[in-house]
């Protein structure tokens, strides 16, 4: 499963059905986590310097 998800947004399994169902559920959970982070204003932003990239996260 991790290998399929690592292939990026164009990877979509088509069989077996149990694998498709598991993949779909994982993608839905990832999407929900992203939406939740955005609501908390913790979505990743573009940084302008390496120092900003190295700053500790805000609990997200």
N, CA, C and O atoms as a Maestro MAE file, in Angstrom:
{
 s_m_m2io_version
 :::
 2.0.0
}

f_m_ct {
 s_m_title
 :::
 protein
 m_atom[240] {
  # First column is atom index #
  i_m_mmod_type
  r_m_x_coord
  r_m_y_coord
  r_m_z_coord
  i_m_residue_number
  s_m_chain_name
  s_m_pdb_residue_name
  s_m_pdb_atom_name
  i_m_atomic_number
  :::
  1 25 0.833 -1.192 0.000 1 A "UNK " " N  " 7
  2 3 0.000 0.000 0.000 1 A "UNK " " CA " 6
  3 2 0.874 1.250 0.000 1 A "UNK " " C  " 6
  4 15 0.615 2.185 -0.758 1 A "UNK " " O  " 8
  5 25 1.909 1.276 0.844 2 A "UNK " " N  " 7
  6 3 2.758 2.454 0.914 2 A "UNK " " CA " 6
  7 2 3.414 2.734 -0.431 2 A "UNK " " C  " 6
  8 15 3.578 3.890 -0.819 2 A "UNK " " O  " 8
  9 25 3.792 1.666 -1.145 3 A "UNK " " N  " 7
  10 3 4.419 1.851 -2.444 3 A "UNK " " CA " 6
  11 2 3.450 2.529 -3.410 3 A "UNK " " C  " 6
  12 15 3.846 3.437 -4.141 3 A "UNK " " O  " 8
  13 25 2.196 2.104 -3.422 4 A "UNK " " N  " 7
  14 3 1.207 2.703 -4.321 4 A "UNK " " CA " 6
  15 2 1.021 4.171 -3.976 4 A "UNK " " C  " 6
  16 15 1.015 5.017 -4.870 4 A "UNK " " O  " 8
  17 25 0.869 4.489 -2.690 5 A "UNK " " N  " 7
  18 3 0.678 5.881 -2.287 5 A "UNK " " CA " 6
  19 2 1.906 6.725 -2.608 5 A "UNK " " C  " 6
  20 15 1.788 7.914 -2.902 5 A "UNK " " O  " 8
  21 25 3.078 6.112 -2.553 6 A "UNK " " N  " 7
  22 3 4.316 6.849 -2.834 6 A "UNK " " CA " 6
  23 2 4.451 7.197 -4.317 6 A "UNK " " C  " 6
  24 15 5.288 8.027 -4.673 6 A "UNK " " O  " 8
  25 25 3.664 6.595 -5.172 7 A "UNK " " N  " 7
  26 3 3.770 6.859 -6.600 7 A "UNK " " CA " 6
  27 2 3.119 8.169 -7.007 7 A "UNK " " C  " 6
  28 15 3.245 8.595 -8.155 7 A "UNK " " O  " 8
  29 25 2.427 8.810 -6.079 8 A "UNK " " N  " 7
  30 3 1.867 10.122 -6.356 8 A "UNK " " CA " 6
  31 2 0.398 10.093 -6.726 8 A "UNK " " C  " 6
  32 15 -0.261 9.056 -6.652 8 A "UNK " " O  " 8
  33 25 -0.102 11.254 -7.126 9 A "UNK " " N  " 7
  34 3 -1.536 11.401 -7.357 9 A "UNK " " CA " 6
  35 2 -2.059 10.639 -8.577 9 A "UNK " " C  " 6
  36 15 -3.269 10.458 -8.707 9 A "UNK " " O  " 8
  37 25 -1.191 10.199 -9.455 10 A "UNK " " N  " 7
  38 3 -1.654 9.485 -10.643 10 A "UNK " " CA " 6
  39 2 -1.816 7.992 -10.418 10 A "UNK " " C  " 6
  40 15 -2.340 7.292 -11.285 10 A "UNK " " O  " 8
  41 25 -1.375 7.489 -9.266 11 A "UNK " " N  " 7
  42 3 -1.491 6.061 -8.975 11 A "UNK " " CA " 6
  43 2 -2.902 5.757 -8.482 11 A "UNK " " C  " 6
  44 15 -3.354 6.294 -7.470 11 A "UNK " " O  " 8
  45 25 -3.575 4.899 -9.209 12 A "UNK " " N  " 7
  46 3 -4.930 4.484 -8.831 12 A "UNK " " CA " 6
  47 2 -5.034 2.980 -9.055 12 A "UNK " " C  " 6
  48 15 -5.094 2.523 -10.197 12 A "UNK " " O  " 8
  49 25 -5.057 2.206 -7.966 13 A "UNK " " N  " 7
  50 3 -5.180 0.756 -8.136 13 A "UNK " " CA " 6
  51 2 -6.568 0.389 -8.668 13 A "UNK " " C  " 6
  52 15 -7.557 1.058 -8.367 13 A "UNK " " O  " 8
  53 25 -6.625 -0.668 -9.452 14 A "UNK " " N  " 7
  54 3 -7.897 -1.095 -10.026 14 A "UNK " " CA " 6
  55 2 -8.314 -2.495 -9.589 14 A "UNK " " C  " 6
  56 15 -9.463 -2.888 -9.794 14 A "UNK " " O  " 8
  57 25 -7.408 -3.245 -8.996 15 A "UNK " " N  " 7
  58 3 -7.768 -4.565 -8.493 15 A "UNK " " CA " 6
  59 2 -6.670 -5.043 -7.554 15 A "UNK " " C  " 6
  60 15 -5.556 -4.526 -7.622 15 A "UNK " " O  " 8
  61 25 -6.933 -5.989 -6.699 16 A "UNK " " N  " 7
  62 3 -8.226 -6.572 -6.346 16 A "UNK " " CA " 6
  63 2 -9.097 -5.558 -5.583 16 A "UNK " " C  " 6
  64 15 -8.596 -4.543 -5.098 16 A "UNK " " O  " 8
  65 25 -10.355 -5.833 -5.486 17 A "UNK " " N  " 7
  66 3 -11.296 -4.879 -4.908 17 A "UNK " " CA " 6
  67 2 -10.967 -4.524 -3.463 17 A "UNK " " C  " 6
  68 15 -11.131 -3.371 -3.064 17 A "UNK " " O  " 8
  69 25 -10.503 -5.494 -2.667 18 A "UNK " " N  " 7
  70 3 -10.167 -5.179 -1.268 18 A "UNK " " CA " 6
  71 2 -9.042 -4.154 -1.211 18 A "UNK " " C  " 6
  72 15 -9.018 -3.304 -0.321 18 A "UNK " " O  " 8
  73 25 -8.100 -4.232 -2.171 19 A "UNK " " N  " 7
  74 3 -6.986 -3.292 -2.212 19 A "UNK " " CA " 6
  75 2 -7.475 -1.911 -2.633 19 A "UNK " " C  " 6
  76 15 -7.051 -0.900 -2.072 19 A "UNK " " O  " 8
  77 25 -8.357 -1.868 -3.609 20 A "UNK " " N  " 7
  78 3 -8.943 -0.603 -4.059 20 A "UNK " " CA " 6
  79 2 -9.690 0.059 -2.898 20 A "UNK " " C  " 6
  80 15 -9.562 1.265 -2.684 20 A "UNK " " O  " 8
  81 25 -10.463 -0.722 -2.155 21 A "UNK " " N  " 7
  82 3 -11.224 -0.187 -1.024 21 A "UNK " " CA " 6
  83 2 -10.293 0.356 0.061 21 A "UNK " " C  " 6
  84 15 -10.538 1.430 0.610 21 A "UNK " " O  " 8
  85 25 -9.223 -0.387 0.369 22 A "UNK " " N  " 7
  86 3 -8.261 0.048 1.386 22 A "UNK " " CA " 6
  87 2 -7.553 1.329 0.934 22 A "UNK " " C  " 6
  88 15 -7.393 2.261 1.722 22 A "UNK " " O  " 8
  89 25 -7.133 1.376 -0.319 23 A "UNK " " N  " 7
  90 3 -6.475 2.553 -0.870 23 A "UNK " " CA " 6
  91 2 -7.394 3.761 -0.790 23 A "UNK " " C  " 6
  92 15 -6.972 4.838 -0.368 23 A "UNK " " O  " 8
  93 25 -8.644 3.588 -1.191 24 A "UNK " " N  " 7
  94 3 -9.610 4.694 -1.175 24 A "UNK " " CA " 6
  95 2 -9.819 5.225 0.237 24 A "UNK " " C  " 6
  96 15 -9.888 6.438 0.440 24 A "UNK " " O  " 8
  97 25 -9.921 4.332 1.207 25 A "UNK " " N  " 7
  98 3 -10.113 4.755 2.599 25 A "UNK " " CA " 6
  99 2 -8.897 5.536 3.101 25 A "UNK " " C  " 6
  100 15 -9.050 6.542 3.793 25 A "UNK " " O  " 8
  101 25 -7.704 5.082 2.759 26 A "UNK " " N  " 7
  102 3 -6.493 5.793 3.191 26 A "UNK " " CA " 6
  103 2 -6.412 7.189 2.573 26 A "UNK " " C  " 6
  104 15 -6.039 8.148 3.249 26 A "UNK " " O  " 8
  105 25 -6.755 7.301 1.310 27 A "UNK " " N  " 7
  106 3 -6.714 8.598 0.644 27 A "UNK " " CA " 6
  107 2 -7.740 9.538 1.272 27 A "UNK " " C  " 6
  108 15 -7.451 10.718 1.469 27 A "UNK " " O  " 8
  109 25 -8.925 9.035 1.586 28 A "UNK " " N  " 7
  110 3 -9.942 9.868 2.251 28 A "UNK " " CA " 6
  111 2 -9.452 10.360 3.608 28 A "UNK " " C  " 6
  112 15 -9.678 11.515 3.968 28 A "UNK " " O  " 8
  113 25 -8.775 9.482 4.370 29 A "UNK " " N  " 7
  114 3 -8.244 9.897 5.683 29 A "UNK " " CA " 6
  115 2 -7.150 10.948 5.525 29 A "UNK " " C  " 6
  116 15 -7.098 11.899 6.304 29 A "UNK " " O  " 8
  117 25 -6.274 10.797 4.531 30 A "UNK " " N  " 7
  118 3 -5.228 11.793 4.306 30 A "UNK " " CA " 6
  119 2 -5.849 13.145 3.936 30 A "UNK " " C  " 6
  120 15 -5.409 14.191 4.414 30 A "UNK " " O  " 8
  121 25 -6.863 13.109 3.092 31 A "UNK " " N  " 7
  122 3 -7.530 14.345 2.689 31 A "UNK " " CA " 6
  123 2 -8.187 15.021 3.892 31 A "UNK " " C  " 6
  124 15 -8.124 16.243 4.027 31 A "UNK " " O  " 8
  125 25 -8.812 14.237 4.758 32 A "UNK " " N  " 7
  126 3 -9.449 14.798 5.960 32 A "UNK " " CA " 6
  127 2 -8.407 15.447 6.864 32 A "UNK " " C  " 6
  128 15 -8.667 16.504 7.440 32 A "UNK " " O  " 8
  129 25 -7.238 14.838 6.997 33 A "UNK " " N  " 7
  130 3 -6.179 15.421 7.825 33 A "UNK " " CA " 6
  131 2 -5.683 16.734 7.244 33 A "UNK " " C  " 6
  132 15 -5.402 17.674 7.988 33 A "UNK " " O  " 8
  133 25 -5.574 16.809 5.930 34 A "UNK " " N  " 7
  134 3 -5.140 18.051 5.283 34 A "UNK " " CA " 6
  135 2 -6.165 19.151 5.520 34 A "UNK " " C  " 6
  136 15 -5.799 20.278 5.853 34 A "UNK " " O  " 8
  137 25 -7.440 18.835 5.352 35 A "UNK " " N  " 7
  138 3 -8.490 19.825 5.580 35 A "UNK " " CA " 6
  139 2 -8.490 20.289 7.030 35 A "UNK " " C  " 6
  140 15 -8.675 21.475 7.302 35 A "UNK " " O  " 8
  141 25 -8.282 19.356 7.970 36 A "UNK " " N  " 7
  142 3 -8.249 19.714 9.391 36 A "UNK " " CA " 6
  143 2 -7.067 20.636 9.687 36 A "UNK " " C  " 6
  144 15 -7.210 21.606 10.431 36 A "UNK " " O  " 8
  145 25 -5.908 20.341 9.112 37 A "UNK " " N  " 7
  146 3 -4.729 21.190 9.325 37 A "UNK " " CA " 6
  147 2 -4.966 22.585 8.761 37 A "UNK " " C  " 6
  148 15 -4.567 23.578 9.369 37 A "UNK " " O  " 8
  149 25 -5.606 22.662 7.615 38 A "UNK " " N  " 7
  150 3 -5.877 23.967 7.013 38 A "UNK " " CA " 6
  151 2 -6.842 24.768 7.882 38 A "UNK " " C  " 6
  152 15 -6.695 25.983 8.013 38 A "UNK " " O  " 8
  153 25 -7.809 24.106 8.467 39 A "UNK " " N  " 7
  154 3 -8.759 24.791 9.354 39 A "UNK " " CA " 6
  155 2 -8.051 25.352 10.577 39 A "UNK " " C  " 6
  156 15 -8.420 26.407 11.092 39 A "UNK " " O  " 8
  157 25 -7.017 24.628 11.044 40 A "UNK " " N  " 7
  158 3 -6.258 25.092 12.207 40 A "UNK " " CA " 6
  159 2 -5.197 26.101 11.803 40 A "UNK " " C  " 6
  160 15 -4.405 26.546 12.633 40 A "UNK " " O  " 8
  161 25 -5.184 26.458 10.530 41 A "UNK " " N  " 7
  162 3 -4.204 27.401 10.006 41 A "UNK " " CA " 6
  163 2 -2.783 26.869 10.139 41 A "UNK " " C  " 6
  164 15 -1.847 27.623 10.405 41 A "UNK " " O  " 8
  165 25 -2.636 25.574 9.953 42 A "UNK " " N  " 7
  166 3 -1.320 24.954 10.048 42 A "UNK " " CA " 6
  167 2 -0.871 24.402 8.709 42 A "UNK " " C  " 6
  168 15 0.064 23.604 8.651 42 A "UNK " " O  " 8
  169 25 -1.513 24.808 7.653 43 A "UNK " " N  " 7
  170 3 -1.128 24.296 6.348 43 A "UNK " " CA " 6
  171 2 0.262 24.793 6.008 43 A "UNK " " C  " 6
  172 15 0.607 25.931 6.325 43 A "UNK " " O  " 8
  173 25 1.065 23.960 5.368 44 A "UNK " " N  " 7
  174 3 2.413 24.397 4.984 44 A "UNK " " CA " 6
  175 2 2.343 25.595 4.063 44 A "UNK " " C  " 6
  176 15 1.480 25.668 3.188 44 A "UNK " " O  " 8
  177 25 3.246 26.526 4.259 45 A "UNK " " N  " 7
  178 3 3.315 27.710 3.423 45 A "UNK " " CA " 6
  179 2 4.658 27.753 2.734 45 A "UNK " " C  " 6
  180 15 5.620 27.124 3.174 45 A "UNK " " O  " 8
  181 25 4.714 28.488 1.669 46 A "UNK " " N  " 7
  182 3 5.983 28.695 0.978 46 A "UNK " " CA " 6
  183 2 6.887 29.522 1.882 46 A "UNK " " C  " 6
  184 15 6.454 30.535 2.430 46 A "UNK " " O  " 8
  185 25 8.114 29.108 2.040 47 A "UNK " " N  " 7
  186 3 9.049 29.888 2.842 47 A "UNK " " CA " 6
  187 2 10.010 30.611 1.907 47 A "UNK " " C  " 6
  188 15 10.222 30.201 0.766 47 A "UNK " " O  " 8
  189 25 10.576 31.679 2.409 48 A "UNK " " N  " 7
  190 3 11.475 32.466 1.581 48 A "UNK " " CA " 6
  191 2 12.937 32.271 1.951 48 A "UNK " " C  " 6
  192 15 13.822 32.810 1.287 48 A "UNK " " O  " 8
  193 25 13.198 31.503 3.005 49 A "UNK " " N  " 7
  194 3 14.581 31.304 3.399 49 A "UNK " " CA " 6
  195 2 14.766 29.938 4.048 49 A "UNK " " C  " 6
  196 15 13.813 29.360 4.570 49 A "UNK " " O  " 8
  197 25 16.002 29.421 4.015 50 A "UNK " " N  " 7
  198 3 16.275 28.137 4.676 50 A "UNK " " CA " 6
  199 2 16.025 28.196 6.181 50 A "UNK " " C  " 6
  200 15 15.674 27.189 6.796 50 A "UNK " " O  " 8
  201 25 16.207 29.376 6.771 51 A "UNK " " N  " 7
  202 3 15.975 29.503 8.217 51 A "UNK " " CA " 6
  203 2 14.504 29.233 8.544 51 A "UNK " " C  " 6
  204 15 14.193 28.602 9.554 51 A "UNK " " O  " 8
  205 25 13.617 29.707 7.696 52 A "UNK " " N  " 7
  206 3 12.202 29.458 7.927 52 A "UNK " " CA " 6
  207 2 11.896 27.974 7.767 52 A "UNK " " C  " 6
  208 15 11.070 27.435 8.502 52 A "UNK " " O  " 8
  209 25 12.550 27.305 6.815 53 A "UNK " " N  " 7
  210 3 12.344 25.880 6.612 53 A "UNK " " CA " 6
  211 2 12.796 25.085 7.833 53 A "UNK " " C  " 6
  212 15 12.229 24.036 8.138 53 A "UNK " " O  " 8
  213 25 13.813 25.580 8.530 54 A "UNK " " N  " 7
  214 3 14.366 24.865 9.673 54 A "UNK " " CA " 6
  215 2 13.617 25.183 10.972 54 A "UNK " " C  " 6
  216 15 13.884 24.562 12.001 54 A "UNK " " O  " 8
  217 25 12.695 26.130 10.937 55 A "UNK " " N  " 7
  218 3 11.962 26.500 12.150 55 A "UNK " " CA " 6
  219 2 11.101 25.341 12.616 55 A "UNK " " C  " 6
  220 15 10.550 24.611 11.791 55 A "UNK " " O  " 8
  221 25 10.973 25.155 13.938 56 A "UNK " " N  " 7
  222 3 10.127 24.085 14.447 56 A "UNK " " CA " 6
  223 2 8.681 24.309 14.058 56 A "UNK " " C  " 6
  224 15 8.243 25.445 13.875 56 A "UNK " " O  " 8
  225 25 7.936 23.208 13.931 57 A "UNK " " N  " 7
  226 3 6.542 23.358 13.551 57 A "UNK " " CA " 6
  227 2 5.718 23.925 14.702 57 A "UNK " " C  " 6
  228 15 6.194 24.030 15.832 57 A "UNK " " O  " 8
  229 25 4.503 24.278 14.402 58 A "UNK " " N  " 7
  230 3 3.618 24.916 15.369 58 A "UNK " " CA " 6
  231 2 2.660 23.899 15.988 58 A "UNK " " C  " 6
  232 15 1.559 24.263 16.402 58 A "UNK " " O  " 8
  233 25 3.059 22.651 16.055 59 A "UNK " " N  " 7
  234 3 2.205 21.641 16.650 59 A "UNK " " CA " 6
  235 2 1.309 20.939 15.651 59 A "UNK " " C  " 6
  236 15 0.354 20.267 16.038 59 A "UNK " " O  " 8
  237 25 1.606 21.086 14.378 60 A "UNK " " N  " 7
  238 3 0.771 20.458 13.351 60 A "UNK " " CA " 6
  239 2 1.388 19.155 12.901 60 A "UNK " " C  " 6
  240 15 0.833 18.475 12.038 60 A "UNK " " O  " 8
  :::
 }
 m_bond[239] {
  # First column is bond index #
  i_m_from
  i_m_to
  i_m_order
  :::
  1 1 2 1
  2 2 3 1
  3 3 4 2
  4 3 5 1
  5 5 6 1
  6 6 7 1
  7 7 8 2
  8 7 9 1
  9 9 10 1
  10 10 11 1
  11 11 12 2
  12 11 13 1
  13 13 14 1
  14 14 15 1
  15 15 16 2
  16 15 17 1
  17 17 18 1
  18 18 19 1
  19 19 20 2
  20 19 21 1
  21 21 22 1
  22 22 23 1
  23 23 24 2
  24 23 25 1
  25 25 26 1
  26 26 27 1
  27 27 28 2
  28 27 29 1
  29 29 30 1
  30 30 31 1
  31 31 32 2
  32 31 33 1
  33 33 34 1
  34 34 35 1
  35 35 36 2
  36 35 37 1
  37 37 38 1
  38 38 39 1
  39 39 40 2
  40 39 41 1
  41 41 42 1
  42 42 43 1
  43 43 44 2
  44 43 45 1
  45 45 46 1
  46 46 47 1
  47 47 48 2
  48 47 49 1
  49 49 50 1
  50 50 51 1
  51 51 52 2
  52 51 53 1
  53 53 54 1
  54 54 55 1
  55 55 56 2
  56 55 57 1
  57 57 58 1
  58 58 59 1
  59 59 60 2
  60 59 61 1
  61 61 62 1
  62 62 63 1
  63 63 64 2
  64 63 65 1
  65 65 66 1
  66 66 67 1
  67 67 68 2
  68 67 69 1
  69 69 70 1
  70 70 71 1
  71 71 72 2
  72 71 73 1
  73 73 74 1
  74 74 75 1
  75 75 76 2
  76 75 77 1
  77 77 78 1
  78 78 79 1
  79 79 80 2
  80 79 81 1
  81 81 82 1
  82 82 83 1
  83 83 84 2
  84 83 85 1
  85 85 86 1
  86 86 87 1
  87 87 88 2
  88 87 89 1
  89 89 90 1
  90 90 91 1
  91 91 92 2
  92 91 93 1
  93 93 94 1
  94 94 95 1
  95 95 96 2
  96 95 97 1
  97 97 98 1
  98 98 99 1
  99 99 100 2
  100 99 101 1
  101 101 102 1
  102 102 103 1
  103 103 104 2
  104 103 105 1
  105 105 106 1
  106 106 107 1
  107 107 108 2
  108 107 109 1
  109 109 110 1
  110 110 111 1
  111 111 112 2
  112 111 113 1
  113 113 114 1
  114 114 115 1
  115 115 116 2
  116 115 117 1
  117 117 118 1
  118 118 119 1
  119 119 120 2
  120 119 121 1
  121 121 122 1
  122 122 123 1
  123 123 124 2
  124 123 125 1
  125 125 126 1
  126 126 127 1
  127 127 128 2
  128 127 129 1
  129 129 130 1
  130 130 131 1
  131 131 132 2
  132 131 133 1
  133 133 134 1
  134 134 135 1
  135 135 136 2
  136 135 137 1
  137 137 138 1
  138 138 139 1
  139 139 140 2
  140 139 141 1
  141 141 142 1
  142 142 143 1
  143 143 144 2
  144 143 145 1
  145 145 146 1
  146 146 147 1
  147 147 148 2
  148 147 149 1
  149 149 150 1
  150 150 151 1
  151 151 152 2
  152 151 153 1
  153 153 154 1
  154 154 155 1
  155 155 156 2
  156 155 157 1
  157 157 158 1
  158 158 159 1
  159 159 160 2
  160 159 161 1
  161 161 162 1
  162 162 163 1
  163 163 164 2
  164 163 165 1
  165 165 166 1
  166 166 167 1
  167 167 168 2
  168 167 169 1
  169 169 170 1
  170 170 171 1
  171 171 172 2
  172 171 173 1
  173 173 174 1
  174 174 175 1
  175 175 176 2
  176 175 177 1
  177 177 178 1
  178 178 179 1
  179 179 180 2
  180 179 181 1
  181 181 182 1
  182 182 183 1
  183 183 184 2
  184 183 185 1
  185 185 186 1
  186 186 187 1
  187 187 188 2
  188 187 189 1
  189 189 190 1
  190 190 191 1
  191 191 192 2
  192 191 193 1
  193 193 194 1
  194 194 195 1
  195 195 196 2
  196 195 197 1
  197 197 198 1
  198 198 199 1
  199 199 200 2
  200 199 201 1
  201 201 202 1
  202 202 203 1
  203 203 204 2
  204 203 205 1
  205 205 206 1
  206 206 207 1
  207 207 208 2
  208 207 209 1
  209 209 210 1
  210 210 211 1
  211 211 212 2
  212 211 213 1
  213 213 214 1
  214 214 215 1
  215 215 216 2
  216 215 217 1
  217 217 218 1
  218 218 219 1
  219 219 220 2
  220 219 221 1
  221 221 222 1
  222 222 223 1
  223 223 224 2
  224 223 225 1
  225 225 226 1
  226 226 227 1
  227 227 228 2
  228 227 229 1
  229 229 230 1
  230 230 231 1
  231 231 232 2
  232 231 233 1
  233 233 234 1
  234 234 235 1
  235 235 236 2
  236 235 237 1
  237 237 238 1
  238 238 239 1
  239 239 240 2
  :::
 }
}
